[in-house]
């Protein structure tokens, strides 16, 4: 493609929206319109100050429909979706009705059966639904997958992801399980996609801990046994020996796998693949959504040797804090 493609963005005030704005700009395309109920979207000026902005979906819808009727040069070709998780399904359908492709942030949907319905919409519309699975494009992750697929035997893996969130998180839609899908879905679904992409499909899944701030369990994958923990509680950083920030760690057979760097350009890489017609589609998203959605139905069981190494000290610290109201 030599002509710039026209983009619209839903969720312009969200945390991840700037990466999509950067990706649209980096790939030589144009944001023509954006939507968000909140008007704290000055970030748009850094990328596309001429983009039309709306706080009401109905006016946004009317504007994009008008552009569609003005012909190929004016219509929106892609709709980027960075809205709250529970709205992704509806916003993807909206994009297809506009005769545009959808580029949707994770998770595509909260319930796996909705993917089948979206597949019908995709077939009927003749347009594509593209999933943002950026970790599959990380050079270190690609190299690790190649190494695992070329080797033999099983691997012992620990995944730890602690990304502190303040009190606002639990007041926002992200703290509402029905809207976000919970901690595992909201901050972890792309890690579960990465693990399956590297080590194969799950054979057994167990859950050892679950509350509004953290979740932990065990995955028996085709080529690996994985102890995992995800948390938005900043107090858990001390257990990992980190003073602050975000802790993202993957240990394979006792060796730390470094992939904490190189995240800044991954959305641009996703967009390049989408524009070239080789991005990841809805069938690629489904396994990780099925896995995470299924966690809600699992009973909590003692982890034993399969428990994440930070799980016991985390439980002890929280029990101590609960017992002492002054902590």
Backbone bond lengths (Angstrom), bond angles and torsions (degrees), N, CA, C in turn:
res aa  C-N    CA-C-N  psi(-1)  N-CA   C-N-CA  omega(-1)  CA-C   N-CA-C  phi
1 X - - - 1.455 - - 1.520 109.99 -
2 X 1.321 116.00 130.16 1.459 120.63 178.32 1.521 110.93 -103.81
3 X 1.335 117.55 -31.41 1.460 120.15 179.73 1.523 109.82 -81.42
4 X 1.341 117.86 140.22 1.468 119.80 176.07 1.520 110.71 -60.74
5 X 1.312 115.73 142.91 1.463 121.89 175.17 1.521 108.98 -92.03
6 X 1.332 116.16 146.86 1.456 122.33 178.64 1.527 110.04 -90.96
7 X 1.330 115.77 132.26 1.462 122.34 -178.99 1.519 110.71 -118.80
8 X 1.331 115.45 149.64 1.460 122.94 166.17 1.520 106.93 -122.34
9 X 1.329 116.34 153.21 1.468 121.10 -175.83 1.515 109.66 -131.20
10 X 1.330 116.59 126.11 1.462 122.58 172.79 1.519 109.03 -105.07
11 X 1.340 115.94 126.31 1.458 120.24 -178.14 1.508 112.57 96.40
12 X 1.331 116.99 40.87 1.465 121.72 -171.99 1.524 113.67 -68.20
13 X 1.329 118.22 -20.24 1.468 120.44 -179.43 1.517 112.36 -93.24
14 X 1.325 117.60 2.28 1.453 121.20 -175.19 1.514 113.92 -77.96
15 X 1.323 115.02 168.09 1.462 122.91 -176.16 1.525 112.24 -60.40
16 X 1.319 117.63 -41.63 1.458 121.36 -172.66 1.521 113.13 -91.43
17 X 1.338 117.66 -8.88 1.465 120.93 -176.17 1.533 113.45 -55.98
18 X 1.346 120.33 -40.87 1.473 118.77 -179.48 1.519 113.85 -57.61
19 X 1.332 118.42 -31.92 1.462 119.08 178.73 1.530 110.81 -68.40
20 X 1.304 116.67 -32.37 1.466 119.77 176.84 1.528 110.47 -74.18
21 X 1.319 117.03 -39.21 1.466 120.01 175.95 1.523 109.97 -60.10
22 X 1.337 116.28 -44.12 1.462 120.35 178.85 1.517 111.04 -62.80
23 X 1.339 116.65 -41.30 1.459 120.61 -178.63 1.519 111.86 -66.34
24 X 1.318 117.20 -39.51 1.468 120.41 177.33 1.523 110.01 -62.36
25 X 1.332 115.75 -43.37 1.470 119.99 179.81 1.522 111.64 -68.43
26 X 1.354 116.57 -44.44 1.464 121.00 -177.56 1.523 112.55 -61.90
27 X 1.315 116.84 -29.70 1.461 120.83 -179.00 1.523 112.88 -90.93
28 X 1.335 116.69 7.05 1.456 120.85 174.19 1.503 115.02 77.84
29 X 1.325 116.93 26.38 1.455 120.39 -178.04 1.524 111.28 -112.33
30 X 1.328 117.04 -176.33 1.461 121.15 -168.64 1.527 110.26 -130.00
31 X 1.332 116.17 130.44 1.462 120.55 169.50 1.519 107.68 -88.08
32 X 1.328 116.40 119.01 1.465 119.89 -178.04 1.516 112.29 -100.61
33 X 1.348 118.05 -22.13 1.459 119.76 -179.00 1.525 109.46 -158.43
34 X 1.334 115.46 149.42 1.455 121.72 179.18 1.518 109.51 -141.44
35 X 1.322 115.14 154.58 1.464 122.21 -178.36 1.510 110.40 -134.47
36 X 1.314 116.24 138.70 1.453 122.45 166.35 1.531 108.19 -165.36
37 X 1.333 118.58 136.61 1.470 119.65 176.70 1.521 112.28 -61.53
38 X 1.321 117.17 -26.58 1.465 121.95 176.57 1.523 108.88 -91.71
39 X 1.329 116.50 143.93 1.468 119.17 -175.97 1.528 113.22 -103.18
40 X 1.333 117.19 16.35 1.471 120.64 176.94 1.529 109.03 -84.93
41 X 1.317 115.69 70.24 1.464 121.15 -172.91 1.528 111.63 -126.91
42 X 1.326 116.61 32.14 1.459 119.63 178.88 1.506 113.34 -60.35
43 X 1.330 117.26 -19.17 1.466 121.81 178.02 1.528 111.07 -57.04
44 X 1.322 116.87 -26.41 1.466 120.13 -179.32 1.525 111.16 -59.63
45 X 1.350 117.18 -33.28 1.467 120.81 -178.29 1.525 112.47 -59.68
46 X 1.326 116.28 -27.95 1.459 119.73 -180.00 1.526 111.75 -68.69
47 X 1.321 116.21 -23.07 1.459 120.36 -173.17 1.535 113.18 -118.37
48 X 1.335 116.22 -52.30 1.469 120.30 -173.43 1.528 110.09 -140.44
49 X 1.335 117.41 74.65 1.468 119.68 -177.38 1.517 113.78 -64.47
50 X 1.323 118.29 -18.02 1.460 120.65 -179.52 1.528 113.28 -90.79
51 X 1.315 117.20 0.86 1.465 119.71 179.96 1.526 110.44 -68.60
52 X 1.319 116.86 138.21 1.463 121.06 173.60 1.521 108.89 -72.63
53 X 1.338 115.80 142.49 1.461 120.10 -177.55 1.523 110.31 -127.74
54 X 1.337 115.13 140.92 1.454 122.13 -177.28 1.525 109.99 -134.29
55 X 1.332 115.30 144.31 1.458 120.85 172.86 1.521 111.48 -106.43
56 X 1.320 117.46 -5.50 1.465 121.87 179.18 1.519 109.35 -118.83
57 X 1.323 116.11 127.51 1.460 120.25 -176.74 1.527 111.38 -60.88
58 X 1.332 117.46 -38.18 1.466 120.41 -176.08 1.526 111.76 -61.75
59 X 1.330 117.27 -39.80 1.467 120.17 178.49 1.529 111.19 -72.81
60 X 1.298 116.06 -36.75 1.465 121.48 175.18 1.526 109.86 -60.30
61 X 1.319 115.91 -47.67 1.471 122.24 178.79 1.527 110.49 -58.45
62 X 1.314 116.80 -47.30 1.469 120.91 -178.59 1.527 111.06 -62.56
63 X 1.335 116.45 -40.14 1.465 120.47 -179.17 1.531 111.23 -65.65
64 X 1.329 116.83 -44.65 1.465 119.40 -178.72 1.525 111.50 -69.41
65 X 1.319 116.56 -32.41 1.465 119.26 175.86 1.529 110.60 -66.80
66 X 1.319 116.43 -37.81 1.472 120.32 176.41 1.527 110.22 -62.34
67 X 1.340 116.40 -44.42 1.465 119.75 178.45 1.530 111.17 -62.20
68 X 1.320 116.53 -37.82 1.468 119.95 179.31 1.524 111.06 -60.19
69 X 1.317 116.48 -39.12 1.461 120.59 -177.20 1.525 112.82 -78.27
70 X 1.347 116.69 -10.01 1.462 120.05 178.65 1.525 113.01 -85.94
71 X 1.330 116.72 -2.02 1.460 119.00 173.85 1.515 114.09 108.78
72 X 1.320 115.26 178.28 1.453 123.11 -171.57 1.523 113.01 -61.17
73 X 1.306 118.82 -38.13 1.456 121.25 -177.00 1.522 112.95 -71.89
74 X 1.325 117.19 -24.43 1.465 120.82 -176.21 1.529 113.73 -102.07
75 X 1.324 116.78 -25.17 1.463 118.84 -173.62 1.528 111.46 -67.61
76 X 1.329 116.35 161.38 1.453 122.71 174.73 1.524 108.80 -83.10
77 X 1.325 116.01 127.08 1.464 121.24 -178.92 1.535 112.29 -93.76
78 X 1.337 116.10 -29.53 1.459 120.96 -179.31 1.526 109.19 -137.63
79 X 1.325 115.75 139.56 1.464 121.82 172.68 1.524 108.00 -114.30
80 X 1.324 116.05 118.29 1.468 121.68 178.16 1.532 108.63 -92.38
81 X 1.323 115.88 130.23 1.459 121.06 -171.10 1.519 109.67 -116.61
82 X 1.336 115.81 109.75 1.464 122.18 178.27 1.524 109.79 -126.37
83 X 1.306 116.37 26.16 1.457 123.16 -179.76 1.527 110.48 -77.29
84 X 1.343 119.18 173.80 1.469 120.76 176.79 1.530 112.12 -55.40
85 X 1.318 115.31 148.66 1.463 121.72 -171.24 1.526 113.89 -51.55
86 X 1.335 116.74 -43.31 1.459 119.68 -173.95 1.526 112.92 -69.69
87 X 1.328 117.68 -11.91 1.464 122.08 178.89 1.529 112.72 -96.05
88 X 1.314 118.28 -9.43 1.466 120.84 -174.75 1.520 112.15 -57.07
89 X 1.317 116.79 -45.25 1.463 121.25 -178.77 1.525 110.69 -55.44
90 X 1.330 116.80 -52.33 1.470 121.05 -178.27 1.524 111.18 -64.70
91 X 1.316 117.48 -38.69 1.461 120.05 -177.34 1.530 112.23 -72.47
92 X 1.318 117.24 -30.91 1.465 120.23 173.53 1.523 109.59 -64.59
93 X 1.321 116.91 -44.49 1.470 120.67 178.72 1.531 110.68 -61.26
94 X 1.318 115.82 -40.02 1.463 120.83 177.30 1.526 110.73 -59.06
95 X 1.331 116.96 -43.95 1.462 120.44 179.96 1.521 110.98 -61.22
96 X 1.316 117.38 -44.08 1.465 120.30 -178.81 1.516 111.48 -66.05
97 X 1.336 116.76 -35.41 1.471 119.01 177.60 1.521 111.98 -66.68
98 X 1.327 116.20 -22.13 1.469 120.92 176.94 1.535 111.86 -82.84
99 X 1.320 116.60 2.05 1.466 121.26 -172.63 1.526 111.23 62.24
100 X 1.328 114.94 38.72 1.464 121.67 178.03 1.519 109.18 -122.52
101 X 1.330 116.26 158.18 1.460 121.13 170.10 1.523 108.80 -80.88
102 X 1.335 116.69 151.07 1.463 122.07 176.79 1.524 109.64 -107.48
103 X 1.335 116.26 134.24 1.464 122.44 171.86 1.522 105.71 -115.13
104 X 1.332 116.75 108.15 1.460 120.58 -168.91 1.514 112.22 -113.34
105 X 1.328 114.99 131.87 1.463 121.09 173.37 1.523 110.33 -65.78
106 X 1.317 114.79 160.69 1.462 119.74 176.66 1.530 109.89 -73.16
107 X 1.326 118.12 149.35 1.461 126.82 -13.47 1.532 110.13 -80.54
108 X 1.318 116.64 148.08 1.463 119.87 178.99 1.522 110.61 -57.86
109 X 1.316 116.90 -46.25 1.471 123.39 176.09 1.525 107.66 -142.58
110 X 1.313 116.76 169.68 1.456 120.80 178.17 1.526 112.41 -95.00
111 X 1.334 116.56 -25.45 1.463 121.61 -179.52 1.519 109.53 -117.70
112 X 1.330 119.37 127.63 1.473 120.93 -173.10 1.506 114.83 -61.85
113 X 1.342 117.91 -28.90 1.470 118.26 -179.36 1.525 112.53 -67.41
114 X 1.329 116.93 -20.35 1.470 119.13 176.98 1.530 111.77 -69.43
115 X 1.326 116.84 -20.92 1.462 119.92 177.83 1.523 110.62 -65.27
116 X 1.329 116.80 -37.70 1.464 120.21 179.53 1.529 110.71 -63.18
117 X 1.339 116.34 -39.50 1.461 120.02 177.64 1.527 111.09 -66.04
118 X 1.328 116.36 -39.21 1.459 119.64 178.14 1.525 111.25 -66.25
119 X 1.324 116.77 -33.56 1.465 119.62 177.10 1.528 110.77 -62.03
120 X 1.345 116.70 -37.02 1.471 120.47 176.14 1.519 110.32 -64.28
121 X 1.332 116.74 -45.60 1.466 121.07 178.63 1.521 110.70 -59.95
122 X 1.314 115.80 -40.55 1.462 120.38 -179.32 1.522 110.33 -62.48
123 X 1.326 116.72 -45.51 1.465 120.30 179.52 1.525 111.62 -63.46
124 X 1.327 116.55 -41.41 1.462 120.73 -177.89 1.523 111.74 -68.45
125 X 1.333 116.33 -35.87 1.464 119.67 -174.31 1.525 112.80 -82.29
126 X 1.330 116.99 -27.62 1.461 119.63 -174.42 1.513 113.08 79.65
127 X 1.345 116.85 7.69 1.462 121.26 178.61 1.523 109.52 -115.78
128 X 1.326 116.08 165.11 1.459 121.58 -171.42 1.525 112.30 -104.87
129 X 1.319 113.83 151.50 1.456 122.65 170.17 1.525 106.65 -109.95
130 X 1.327 116.22 118.76 1.457 122.02 -177.74 1.526 109.57 -108.55
131 X 1.330 116.24 134.49 1.463 122.04 -179.50 1.525 110.41 -101.84
132 X 1.320 115.52 140.52 1.465 120.61 177.61 1.529 108.22 -86.97
133 X 1.319 116.16 96.30 1.470 123.11 177.12 1.526 107.60 -114.51
134 X 1.330 114.39 66.79 1.463 119.80 -167.08 1.519 113.82 -66.24
135 X 1.337 118.11 -27.32 1.464 118.74 -178.31 1.524 111.89 -65.79
136 X 1.317 117.66 -23.98 1.467 120.11 177.10 1.527 111.89 -67.96
137 X 1.321 116.42 -14.17 1.459 120.75 -179.04 1.526 112.57 -103.78
138 X 1.325 117.01 0.41 1.460 120.51 178.45 1.531 108.07 -71.48
139 X 1.337 119.51 124.90 1.473 121.09 -176.66 1.520 113.94 -54.00
140 X 1.345 117.52 -40.68 1.460 120.04 -179.01 1.525 111.17 -68.03
141 X 1.334 116.96 -36.07 1.466 121.21 179.17 1.530 109.92 -68.72
142 X 1.323 116.30 -40.66 1.473 120.23 177.50 1.523 110.39 -61.43
143 X 1.336 116.46 -44.13 1.466 120.62 -179.92 1.525 110.91 -63.68
144 X 1.328 116.84 -39.64 1.462 120.55 178.88 1.528 110.50 -64.99
145 X 1.302 117.75 -43.15 1.469 120.82 178.71 1.531 110.75 -60.18
146 X 1.321 116.13 -44.09 1.465 119.81 179.23 1.525 110.86 -60.84
147 X 1.342 115.83 -41.29 1.459 120.22 -179.44 1.525 111.44 -65.52
148 X 1.329 116.09 -42.23 1.465 120.56 -179.57 1.520 110.42 -66.33
149 X 1.330 117.37 -44.00 1.459 120.50 -177.16 1.531 112.35 -68.86
150 X 1.314 116.76 -25.58 1.465 119.92 179.47 1.523 112.90 -86.23
151 X 1.336 116.65 -17.35 1.453 120.35 -177.27 1.517 112.54 -94.17
152 X 1.324 115.34 -170.95 1.456 122.16 179.34 1.525 109.03 -132.53
153 X 1.321 114.58 164.72 1.454 119.48 176.38 1.516 112.51 88.21
154 X 1.353 115.66 175.31 1.451 122.23 -179.61 1.522 110.25 -100.74
155 X 1.313 114.52 155.87 1.459 121.02 -179.93 1.526 109.51 -117.60
156 X 1.327 114.91 148.19 1.461 121.76 175.38 1.525 108.05 -103.83
157 X 1.326 116.31 119.16 1.463 121.53 -169.30 1.523 110.20 -125.52
158 X 1.328 116.66 138.30 1.464 123.71 169.81 1.525 108.05 -120.21
159 X 1.325 116.58 125.80 1.462 121.97 174.88 1.519 108.75 -114.36
160 X 1.326 115.74 125.79 1.462 121.55 177.92 1.523 108.90 -128.33
161 X 1.332 115.93 127.53 1.459 119.49 176.95 1.521 107.83 -137.86
162 X 1.332 115.21 110.81 1.462 121.87 178.50 1.522 107.37 -120.56
163 X 1.310 116.61 113.99 1.459 121.51 -177.42 1.528 108.04 -129.07
164 X 1.329 118.40 96.07 1.467 121.52 -170.03 1.529 113.62 -60.00
165 X 1.310 115.21 138.78 1.463 122.63 174.96 1.525 108.69 -130.62
166 X 1.319 116.19 141.02 1.458 121.35 -179.61 1.520 112.90 -80.88
167 X 1.331 115.43 -172.43 1.467 120.70 -177.01 1.527 112.22 -62.40
168 X 1.347 116.45 -27.79 1.460 119.93 -179.71 1.521 111.47 -57.47
169 X 1.338 116.32 -33.37 1.461 121.69 -174.98 1.522 110.63 -57.65
170 X 1.340 116.36 -40.49 1.455 120.88 -174.61 1.522 112.11 -83.01
171 X 1.327 116.88 -13.60 1.460 121.09 173.63 1.524 110.78 -86.85
172 X 1.336 116.13 -29.46 1.458 121.84 -178.01 1.527 110.77 -77.37
173 X 1.329 116.03 177.03 1.464 121.15 177.56 1.532 111.65 -60.04
174 X 1.337 117.03 -24.11 1.461 119.77 -178.16 1.519 112.45 -67.16
175 X 1.324 117.16 -26.39 1.453 120.91 177.76 1.513 113.83 -88.37
176 X 1.323 117.14 -0.61 1.463 123.12 178.41 1.524 108.34 -98.74
177 X 1.325 117.13 111.99 1.463 121.17 -174.47 1.520 111.82 -57.61
178 X 1.318 118.08 -38.48 1.461 120.68 -178.00 1.524 111.79 -66.93
179 X 1.326 117.38 -25.43 1.464 120.89 -178.37 1.526 113.17 -96.84
180 X 1.331 117.14 -30.43 1.467 119.89 -177.02 1.520 113.37 -104.73
181 X 1.346 116.11 -23.53 1.452 120.07 -173.33 1.513 113.07 90.13
182 X 1.329 117.12 0.72 1.459 121.46 -179.73 1.518 112.55 90.02
183 X 1.324 115.43 176.18 1.465 121.52 -175.17 1.528 111.73 -58.71
184 X 1.326 116.65 -45.12 1.471 119.67 -176.16 1.519 111.41 -62.42
185 X 1.326 117.37 -38.45 1.463 120.66 -179.53 1.520 110.56 -76.94
186 X 1.325 117.19 -44.19 1.455 120.20 -170.95 1.524 113.62 -72.08
187 X 1.339 117.08 -40.79 1.469 118.18 -178.37 1.527 112.95 -111.71
188 X 1.351 117.03 -7.79 1.455 117.83 -171.21 1.507 117.96 -118.38
189 X 1.349 118.27 -10.88 1.463 118.14 -171.14 1.527 112.16 -61.59
190 X 1.340 117.76 -33.92 1.461 118.72 -179.74 1.533 111.65 -73.23
191 X 1.348 117.57 -24.55 1.459 119.18 173.98 1.531 110.92 -72.48
192 X 1.325 116.99 -38.08 1.462 119.48 176.45 1.527 110.82 -66.21
193 X 1.324 116.09 -35.13 1.465 118.83 173.96 1.519 110.49 -63.33
194 X 1.329 116.53 -44.73 1.462 120.87 -179.76 1.528 111.14 -60.71
195 X 1.342 116.88 -45.13 1.461 120.34 -178.22 1.523 111.57 -61.68
196 X 1.345 116.44 -43.46 1.464 118.98 179.19 1.524 111.38 -69.09
197 X 1.319 116.57 -35.40 1.463 120.46 179.54 1.525 110.72 -64.79
198 X 1.328 116.46 -35.70 1.463 120.62 -179.59 1.522 112.06 -82.68
199 X 1.343 115.91 -48.82 1.462 120.24 -166.98 1.531 114.55 -107.58
200 X 1.303 118.81 -0.03 1.453 120.39 175.86 1.519 114.09 98.02
201 X 1.327 115.60 178.83 1.458 123.03 -173.40 1.532 111.93 -71.14
202 X 1.348 116.78 153.49 1.465 119.98 179.73 1.530 112.64 -74.46
203 X 1.326 114.55 141.08 1.465 121.66 174.20 1.522 111.28 -106.25
204 X 1.327 115.01 -32.09 1.465 120.17 -179.85 1.520 109.05 -151.40
205 X 1.334 116.06 140.04 1.464 121.88 -179.61 1.523 108.14 -131.75
206 X 1.319 117.37 132.08 1.466 120.70 174.98 1.521 109.35 -134.38
207 X 1.329 115.11 153.50 1.463 121.60 -176.89 1.519 109.28 -121.31
208 X 1.344 116.30 129.32 1.466 121.61 -175.55 1.521 112.94 -110.02
209 X 1.325 117.66 -22.87 1.471 120.79 -176.95 1.523 108.84 -155.73
210 X 1.355 114.58 142.94 1.466 119.04 177.05 1.525 108.78 -159.44
211 X 1.314 116.44 124.45 1.459 122.05 167.82 1.522 107.72 -149.29
212 X 1.331 118.17 -172.42 1.464 119.70 -174.20 1.523 112.92 -69.76
213 X 1.345 117.31 -16.48 1.462 120.90 -175.70 1.524 114.61 -106.99
214 X 1.326 116.98 -18.62 1.458 118.49 -174.68 1.521 111.13 -158.69
215 X 1.328 114.17 162.26 1.459 120.91 179.47 1.527 107.37 -153.37
216 X 1.336 116.49 144.91 1.463 120.38 -178.11 1.517 109.76 -149.62
217 X 1.329 115.82 151.06 1.452 119.54 -179.62 1.515 112.20 -172.29
218 X 1.334 114.03 -160.01 1.456 121.57 -175.29 1.525 109.59 -137.94
219 X 1.336 114.97 139.05 1.463 121.83 176.91 1.521 109.36 -123.64
220 X 1.291 115.96 126.89 1.459 119.86 168.20 1.516 106.97 -100.31
221 X 1.326 115.59 105.82 1.452 121.57 179.91 1.529 109.74 -99.29
222 X 1.306 116.21 175.12 1.467 121.00 -176.79 1.519 112.30 -57.54
223 X 1.343 116.07 -39.31 1.467 119.59 -175.39 1.529 113.39 -121.48
224 X 1.329 118.05 11.21 1.466 118.63 -176.34 1.522 111.66 -159.55
225 X 1.341 114.56 152.04 1.458 122.97 167.30 1.528 106.47 -105.33
226 X 1.326 116.45 125.29 1.462 120.56 -171.68 1.528 110.81 -122.22
227 X 1.328 115.66 120.95 1.463 121.66 168.59 1.533 106.71 -97.07
228 X 1.311 117.15 126.58 1.464 119.17 -173.35 1.529 111.67 -133.97
229 X 1.333 114.38 151.06 1.455 121.43 175.13 1.521 109.39 -146.81
230 X 1.321 116.25 135.09 1.458 123.41 177.41 1.523 107.93 -125.99
231 X 1.330 117.54 137.56 1.458 120.28 -176.93 1.516 111.50 -151.31
232 X 1.344 115.55 145.34 1.469 121.25 171.36 1.527 110.31 -112.71
233 X 1.328 116.29 13.13 1.465 122.63 179.90 1.528 109.49 -91.79
234 X 1.311 116.66 112.25 1.459 120.75 -178.62 1.515 113.72 -61.09
235 X 1.336 117.84 -25.05 1.458 120.92 178.63 1.525 112.30 -65.60
236 X 1.330 116.56 -20.41 1.463 119.67 179.60 1.528 112.52 -74.64
237 X 1.332 117.15 -14.06 1.461 119.59 179.34 1.524 112.18 -62.13
238 X 1.341 116.05 -36.63 1.463 119.54 -179.50 1.524 111.10 -62.67
239 X 1.327 117.19 -33.04 1.463 120.57 179.07 1.524 110.89 -65.44
240 X 1.342 115.54 -29.44 1.461 120.61 179.62 1.517 112.26 -90.84
241 X 1.334 116.29 3.27 1.459 120.05 179.52 1.510 113.30 75.08
242 X 1.343 116.63 25.93 1.460 120.83 179.87 1.520 109.56 -112.50
243 X 1.347 119.13 133.66 1.462 121.07 -179.10 1.526 113.54 -76.34
244 X 1.315 117.11 -23.56 1.460 119.67 -177.41 1.515 111.05 179.70
245 X 1.311 115.44 -174.08 1.452 120.29 179.54 1.512 112.36 77.92
246 X 1.319 116.24 -154.05 1.459 122.69 178.74 1.519 109.60 -109.56
247 X 1.324 116.21 136.31 1.472 121.34 178.44 1.525 108.43 -110.27
248 X 1.312 115.15 116.43 1.470 122.67 -179.58 1.512 106.90 -126.73
249 X 1.346 117.21 110.07 1.465 119.68 -173.54 1.522 110.85 -138.21
250 X 1.318 115.15 138.61 1.457 122.80 174.96 1.529 107.26 -132.25
251 X 1.325 116.28 120.00 1.457 121.64 179.07 1.524 108.91 -113.10
252 X 1.327 116.26 129.03 1.461 121.69 -177.50 1.527 108.34 -123.14
253 X 1.322 114.98 116.65 1.471 121.18 -179.05 1.523 111.78 52.79
254 X 1.340 114.99 40.09 1.454 121.42 177.72 1.512 115.18 82.69
255 X 1.328 117.22 -3.38 1.460 121.19 -179.09 1.528 109.79 -107.48
256 X 1.328 116.30 129.22 1.462 119.61 -178.20 1.520 110.47 -72.97
257 X 1.321 114.75 129.50 1.460 121.37 177.74 1.519 107.95 -98.00
258 X 1.312 117.41 118.80 1.461 122.17 -173.74 1.524 110.76 -91.14
259 X 1.327 115.30 114.75 1.462 119.16 173.98 1.529 110.72 -143.38
260 X 1.331 115.94 28.00 1.460 120.23 -179.08 1.520 112.43 -76.99
261 X 1.327 117.53 -20.40 1.461 121.30 178.37 1.527 110.10 -100.80
262 X 1.334 114.81 166.95 1.461 119.88 173.66 1.506 115.29 85.71
263 X 1.350 117.52 17.86 1.456 120.20 -179.80 1.528 112.63 -86.91
264 X 1.337 116.58 -19.79 1.461 120.06 -171.77 1.517 115.02 -62.27
265 X 1.328 117.99 -33.25 1.466 120.63 -174.74 1.520 113.66 -101.29
266 X 1.324 117.86 3.78 1.459 119.21 -172.22 1.525 112.83 -68.11
267 X 1.322 118.07 -35.14 1.467 119.03 178.70 1.530 111.02 -66.47
268 X 1.319 116.25 -36.65 1.464 118.88 175.76 1.524 110.28 -62.84
269 X 1.331 116.95 -40.11 1.469 120.45 176.84 1.525 110.72 -62.96
270 X 1.340 117.06 -39.66 1.468 120.99 176.45 1.522 109.99 -59.16
271 X 1.320 116.95 -47.15 1.468 121.21 -178.11 1.528 110.98 -64.17
272 X 1.309 117.22 -39.64 1.469 119.12 178.78 1.528 110.59 -60.99
273 X 1.323 116.13 -42.26 1.461 119.62 178.84 1.522 111.33 -65.41
274 X 1.324 116.59 -42.72 1.465 120.26 179.23 1.521 110.82 -60.88
275 X 1.306 116.58 -46.88 1.463 120.64 -178.69 1.523 111.96 -64.53
276 X 1.322 115.83 -25.94 1.468 120.63 177.81 1.528 111.84 -88.24
277 X 1.353 116.30 -2.06 1.453 120.12 178.09 1.507 115.02 80.23
278 X 1.350 117.65 17.08 1.461 119.84 -178.08 1.533 112.41 -123.64
279 X 1.322 116.39 24.44 1.461 119.89 178.79 1.517 111.84 -75.11
280 X 1.342 115.50 -179.78 1.457 121.26 -179.75 1.525 110.29 -90.57
281 X 1.328 115.83 134.36 1.452 121.73 -176.68 1.513 113.10 -103.54
282 X 1.330 115.23 -168.25 1.458 120.17 -171.91 1.531 112.36 -67.89
283 X 1.327 118.12 -30.67 1.462 119.54 177.81 1.526 110.99 -64.81
284 X 1.326 117.05 -29.93 1.466 121.05 178.44 1.528 111.32 -72.41
285 X 1.333 116.88 -31.06 1.472 121.20 -178.50 1.522 112.61 -76.03
286 X 1.314 117.03 -28.36 1.464 120.81 -165.92 1.524 114.69 -61.92
287 X 1.339 120.90 -45.01 1.466 119.31 -175.90 1.527 114.18 -58.10
288 X 1.320 118.37 -42.08 1.461 120.06 -178.77 1.524 111.33 -70.27
289 X 1.327 117.78 -36.27 1.463 120.56 177.76 1.521 110.16 -67.32
290 X 1.323 117.36 -40.16 1.461 120.36 176.09 1.521 110.93 -60.73
291 X 1.324 116.37 -43.56 1.460 120.25 -178.33 1.532 110.85 -63.44
292 X 1.330 117.02 -50.43 1.460 120.18 -175.97 1.526 110.95 -67.99
293 X 1.323 117.40 -42.12 1.461 120.22 178.55 1.521 110.38 -59.22
294 X 1.337 116.89 -37.49 1.451 121.07 -179.46 1.517 114.33 -67.29
295 X 1.330 117.68 -20.18 1.465 120.31 -179.99 1.519 111.70 -61.88
296 X 1.339 117.45 -32.22 1.458 120.63 -177.52 1.523 112.37 -63.16
297 X 1.323 116.37 -27.40 1.464 119.90 -177.09 1.525 112.66 -90.96
298 X 1.338 117.59 -6.00 1.459 120.40 -176.67 1.527 111.77 -81.80
299 X 1.341 117.05 139.17 1.471 118.94 173.22 1.526 109.76 -75.53
300 X 1.323 116.15 152.44 1.457 119.91 174.79 1.524 109.14 -78.74
301 X 1.334 115.63 132.20 1.457 120.64 178.96 1.522 108.82 -129.74
302 X 1.341 118.44 155.61 1.463 119.99 174.96 1.527 110.52 -62.39
303 X 1.306 116.22 138.92 1.453 119.30 -175.56 1.522 114.60 -81.50
304 X 1.331 115.84 -35.57 1.454 118.45 -176.22 1.520 110.87 60.15
305 X 1.319 116.26 -136.23 1.462 121.12 -179.34 1.525 111.86 -67.57
306 X 1.334 117.13 -19.10 1.460 120.85 -179.37 1.519 112.98 -87.20
307 X 1.323 118.01 -3.07 1.466 121.67 -178.84 1.523 110.87 -75.55
308 X 1.309 116.09 145.23 1.460 121.32 175.84 1.522 109.51 -60.03
309 X 1.334 118.73 139.94 1.471 120.95 -175.78 1.525 114.54 -60.73
310 X 1.329 118.72 -22.69 1.461 120.57 178.94 1.517 112.91 -89.89
311 X 1.327 117.49 -5.48 1.461 119.64 -172.85 1.527 111.87 -66.49
312 X 1.330 117.30 -45.94 1.469 119.34 -178.28 1.521 112.37 -64.62
313 X 1.345 119.78 -49.97 1.474 118.21 177.83 1.534 112.52 -62.65
314 X 1.335 118.13 -31.08 1.457 120.38 177.26 1.529 109.91 -65.66
315 X 1.334 117.06 -44.61 1.462 121.06 179.63 1.531 110.91 -64.16
316 X 1.336 117.31 -39.54 1.460 121.15 179.60 1.523 111.03 -66.07
317 X 1.348 116.34 -41.36 1.464 118.95 179.52 1.517 111.06 -64.80
318 X 1.312 117.45 -41.73 1.468 119.90 -178.35 1.521 111.32 -69.87
319 X 1.322 116.45 -35.65 1.465 119.60 176.89 1.530 110.09 -64.69
320 X 1.337 116.46 -39.57 1.463 121.09 178.79 1.521 110.66 -66.21
321 X 1.330 116.86 -41.79 1.458 120.84 179.59 1.527 111.26 -65.42
322 X 1.311 116.46 -40.18 1.465 120.47 179.42 1.526 111.39 -65.29
323 X 1.341 116.61 -33.70 1.456 121.17 -179.13 1.516 112.26 -75.62
324 X 1.346 117.92 -24.54 1.470 122.08 -178.57 1.519 109.06 -117.85
325 X 1.350 118.72 101.20 1.467 121.27 -176.82 1.515 113.68 -65.16
326 X 1.350 118.07 -13.95 1.467 120.48 -178.68 1.529 112.08 -86.13
327 X 1.342 118.46 -7.86 1.470 120.47 179.51 1.524 110.12 -82.30
